[in-house]
Amino acid sequence: MNIIFISAEVAPFSKAGGLADVSGALPQQLSSTGHNISVVSPLYSKINREMDSIRTTGIGALIQMGNEDVPFELYNFDHNQSDGPHQYFIHNDDLFGREGIYTLPNGEGFADNNFRYFFFQKAIIKLIEIEFFKPDLVHCNDHHTAMLPFFIINRKMEIATILTVHNFQYQGYFSQDEGKYLDELDAQRLVDIPSENRSSMYLGCTHAHQVNTVSPTYAVELLNIKELSYELHSTLNNISHKFSGILNGADYSYWSPENDTFIKHQYIASNLFGKSKNKVDLQIYCGFKNYSDKPLIGSISRLVENKGFYLILDIIPDLVEMGVQCVFLGSGMDDISQSLKDFANQYPDNIFYEGRFNEELAHNIEAGADMFLMPSRFEPCGLNQIYSLKYGTIPLVYKTGGLADTVQQWDGKNGNGFLFDQYTSSELLNMIQQAVKIWDDKKQWSSIISNAMEADFSWNQSAKQYIGLYETALEN
Ligand code: ADP
């Protein structure tokens, strides 16, 4: 199949969260099974064009955006490999050459995000129209690319479309006024669509041949729990015949303690000496002076409400009281960030906080921490708990979505982590207290670590399911 995979972020070139990890790894896996994959994302300023061998193809065009003609140029990445997906980038520095991908440093979204991603998607349509791309199938990801199935159907292009939704919280609403950036043909079709449905995600869900999300449990929850699918609850139930959940995988060539080049001491399940050395290095990095035999809990996350930070903030004094140490890495909402800073200042021997994107530290937290805290209120899939399992860093999670699909409660013999199922800070604290108690029993703890490190969430299985989904979409 000729497939174009469209995403607003693609690791290792650009990354704000898990979408980038998936957009980096899944096309790689699909192309290793013989499909011809082109991945397209915007060319952000953070991408180092010289070092990454990213050059212009000389192809470009003007895209009409309201009364303006806005230019783009297509770049590609020369990876010097015979296999692997082709990587393309849409270049326009006014729109994409900014410090952040979607937001200002304080977490506030750019005011022209709809303009930016309409433009991005219209550039893709242009590249199909001029037959630079001749796809059998277009795989769209999240609301930034969810208009494409609508555009493709409106133009009667014979191309199958898939929309993968990595998070239903962000639906890409646009105003009547922003509708003027659409082509006449698309704008006319909007007339019949009620204004409460004027979102990229609604149009993507109703026009894509197949829609999926990134874990089976989240898919079921979305159909049943209105608060999780937001305004799309009835839409999703109407399209349930073409809606499914496929669990994300992990790229173990990049996220595995055996071969992680970001960490100083590599290690394997049968010899965890390297892990203990990484723990001490991490404690030194955090400026902790106390190396007593207490668990170190890691957290790597965007600072947003649904990742569970309000519960965590409630119990930090209790954790300090218990003597555990916590390292938080993440940026996002100002109030959460400020509270973490305050706690780090108040408890310098127990709490550390770094408020920026730091790939190297993320790997060192996975490798050095004993436990990984991820009490998300909802979680489409979650990747960090999957990475944590591979590093023997035991996940402490809320029983929801992809967390429930990947973490099993330790029962004294089986299980790879700890879960709580009432969403309150006291239940979170109970779970952590239980884990800390078991941590003291080294025999039990080493069994949990073995179970965790054995779990296999490589992309192999999931990529096969995507190919099945592509085939169904093509049949449709
Ligand atoms: P989400 O996609 O909702 O942000 P995931 O758990 O699926 O959550 O993926 C988050 C990804 O982003 C992981 O690879 C994680 O390591 C990474 N990440 C998040 N914040 C940071 C940060 N501040 N520094 C480095 N990596 C981060």
Residues whose N, C-alpha, C, O or C-beta is under 5 A from the ligand:
A	BS01	ADP	A16 G17 G18 L19 D21 I300 S301 R302 L329 G330 S331 R356 F357 N358 E359 A362 G382 L383 N384
